[in-house]
Amino acid sequence: MIHIDFEKGNGLVPCIAQDAESGQVLMLAYMNEESLQKTIETGKAVYWSRSRNELWMKGETSGHYQHVKEILVDCDGDTLLLKVHQDGAACHTGKYSCFYRTLEGEEIL
């Protein structure tokens, strides 16, 4: 049995969503034990909203669901990676991925 260390992050673990086919990183969110269980039960990504302090299913309002194909756990048991099929955009801006901006030159330092 794989242990997921929710204690280290005060009940939350970072969760990376990645396109299962292309490997593109789509977004970073957080999960608690309940959201992970609901993700496993439904096959759709369910996260914990730190700003609203509640569970949210990705795509619930937008229709841009994340259908989970695989869940991986890192070596320390404190980060999750969801390989997903993304319906539409993952980012609230309408972009496919939340990672569409590049730091350049002095911005990096």
N, C-alpha and C positions, 0 to 999 in steps of 0.2 A: 504494500500500500504506500502510495506517495503522500508525504506530509507537506501541506502548504502552510507556511508560516505567516498567518494573519496577525499574530501578536507583534511582530517586528514593526509593522506599520500601523499600530493602533487599530487593528481590525480590517485594514485595507491592504491590498497588494496592487501594484501597477499591472496593467494588462494592455499588451500591444495587440492591435488587430492588424493582420497582414492578409493581403489577397492570396488565396490558396493557389491560384494558378500562376500569377506573375511574380509573386514574392514581394510586391510593392508594399511598404509600410503605409497603413491607412490612417491610424490614429492611436493615441494613448489615452486610456481611461483607467478607472479603478474598480476593483471588485471587492466585495466582502463575501463571507461564506454563503449568505442567502442568494446573492446575485449569481455566484458560481453555480449553486444548486439549480436555480431557475434556468440558467443557460444550458446546463446539462439536460434538464427535463424538457425544455422547449426546442432545443436545437437552434435557438436564436440568441444573439448576444444580449445579455442583460448586465448593466453596470450599476455602480453606486455613484450618484451625483453628490459631490462634496458641497456644491453651492446650494442645492435644493434639499440636501440631506434625505434623499429618498432613492429607491430603485428606479431605473428607467431602462426600458427595452429600446435599443437602437432601432429607429425606424417607426416607432409607435405613432408619432405624429406626422413624419415626413413620408412614410412608406419605403424608406431606404433601409430595409432590414439587413442585418448581417447573419447569414446562414452559416453556422459553425460546422466546419468539416473536421477539425482536429483541435485539441487543446494540449499545449505543451507547457511544462513547468521547468524553470531554470534550475541550475545545479544547486543553488542555495534554498530552493523551495519558496522564494519570496517574490517571484515575478511570473506572470502567465503570458503566453503567446497564443492568440486565437488565430487559426488559419480559417478564413471565411470566404464565402461567396457574397460579395457586396451588391445589393440592389441599389443602383443609382450612386449618389454621392455619399461619401463617408463624412465629409466635413460640413459643418453648419453653414459655411460660406457658399456651398454649392460645388466646391471642387471635389474631385474624386478622392483625393488624399488630403489630410490636414497638413502634410509636409510638402508644401509647394513653394516656399520662400527660401532663398539662398542668402546666407551671410557672405559678404565679400570684403576683402581687404582689411582695413582697420576695424571693421565691425566685429571681426572674429576675436580680436584682443580686447 
